[in-house]
Structures are given as structure tokens and as C-alpha cells.
Amino acid sequence: MMTGLERATQMIGSKAVRLPLLLFCLLLLVRPAAATPRIFWEKTGEKRIFEGGAQKIRHLFRFRNEGDSQLRIERVRRTCGSCSVFNLSRKTLAPGAEAQLEIEVAFGPGETVKKTYVYIESNDPANPFFQIALESEAPGINYPAQVFFENVPAHTPAARSIEIFAVGERGFGIREIRTGPLVESVRADTIKENRRYRLEIRLKPRPPVKFGQDYVKIRTDYPGLEEIEIRLYASMVSSAGGVSGEGRPRDPEAPDPKRDRRR
């Protein structure tokens, strides 16, 4: 006769017991993983904006939660602190939901190209941190908005050369150049017709001055940029001594009024 242990062993080995055990093991293998969010993004377009003579580019993006649990866009950062404006329509997305992000890049006088990085942080475990690189190019005229003449010897002429050039398909011509009282002359040479010019700016000999300002105004035939202005900043120094606050050299033998007041 079979003992109880032998009968139990025979039952475990039978098909009646093996099939439920096999199904149980399969269920353990194919059970669903924990629900997670998954972020997807794409650029949908850009718009050019003109406000008060300034040019801006607005980049448009779309985010979508392709996971099966709630997605949180926890932080949006940028590298250009003063040139970009952000507008994120929503920070929390249910599965399948979407959000729009607008990034507005403003161009200063003479600027036509800017590069900005945007950093996105979310609770997507597979992609918690990523960056978007934006290269913004605005058609127009690229030129230096400011030109500095530093430590120019007094009573000596000074010269600087700069270039102005077209960005985009449209070119431009120079119609007229006007200057302020510190400028002796401006010579314009064509590097490439209707595209690029070199300007040589010469200042008149001046007595010592800590901080002098002037301008060069250029009239062009470019729509919206019919006149561009380049600000000039100059400091003329004396080889014999310092420069007084009024722009005149101080006689080293003369009494110091500040020292006299302290006595």
C-alpha cells in the first residue's frame, strides 16, 4: 500500500496540479509594472514680433504625457536671464494631456543672432532632466550698438574700424552718415555690395576727459531700420597726470581742495 507521502508526491506530479501552478507563475511574470509618466515634446513653430522698433522671436513647443500616471513639469530654467520670456500653459498633465510652452527671445539694437538653452525638469523617471537648444536668428542689420575708445592720449586723433552687415535675404545700402561733435570723420568701404560694409570712425583730438559720449547715425534703405545709431564712448588721458572730474587735467602743484577742507 502507498503511504500518505507517496500519494501527495504523485498528486503534485499530476497534470491537475501542474497546470494551476504554471498559470500562477505566468501571472507573476506578466503582471503590469508600476504606472509611470513619460514626457514627449516637439517644436510646433515660431512667430516674429516687432514692437517699438525691437524685434522678438517667439518659439512654440508642445509637451504631452505619453505615460500612464500624472506628469509634473517641476522646473523650467534658461541660460539667458534677461532676454527670454516664458509662458507654460500648465505644469501638471494627466495621461494623454498636453501643455504649450512659449519662449520669447528679444533682440537688442544691432543684434541678429542669439543662442539660448532651456532646461526642463520633470518626474519622468526615464527623462528627469533635459535641455532644449534654441538658435534665434532675426533678419536685419547686424552692427555694434556701442563702440569704446579707451585711454586715448589727449590731443591725439583716434580711430576704430567696425563692420555692419545684413542678416537674411534682404540687403541694404547706406544713404547718409551723420555724426556728433566729437567725430572728425567716418569712412565707409564696401566689402560686399548691399551686404557688408566697413566703417572707420575717427575722433577729433581732444583735451583729457574721463568720459565722453557721441554718436554715429547711419541712414539706410532697409525697411524698419531706416536709421541705426551707434553710441561712442571715449576716455582721453593726459600723459602728464590724471584727469579731473570736470574733464580738465589737474595741476599737481596746485593745492588739493579736498585735502584743504579736511584740515
Number of C-alpha atoms within 10 A of each C-alpha: 4 7 7 9 8 10 11 12 10 11 12 12 11 11 10 10 12 13 11 11 12 10 11 11 11 11 10 9 9 8 8 8 6 7 10 17 24 23 22 14 15 11 14 11 11 15 10 12 14 11 7 5 11 14 19 22 19 19 19 17 17 17 20 20 24 19 18 14 17 19 24 19 19 12 11 16 13 19 12 14 9 9 16 19 14 16 11 15 12 13 16 16 20 16 18 15 14 19 17 18 19 19 21 21 26 21 19 13 17 20 20 21 13 15 12 17 14 17 14 17 16 21 17 20 11 11 14 14 14 10 13 13 11 14 11 19 17 18 15 22 24 18 18 15 15 14 18 13 16 14 14 20 17 18 14 13 14 20 15 13 13 13 16 16 19 20 18 13 8 13 17 20 16 16 11 10 17 13 17 14 10 17 20 15 17 18 11 16 13 14 13 10 11 14 18 19 19 16 15 14 20 17 22 15 17 18 17 25 22 19 14 16 13 16 19 19 15 17 16 18 13 16 10 12 16 13 16 17 20 18 14 20 16 20 21 24 24 17 10 11 12 17 20 13 11 11 17 15 18 16 13 10 6 7 10 11 8 8 8 8 7 6 5
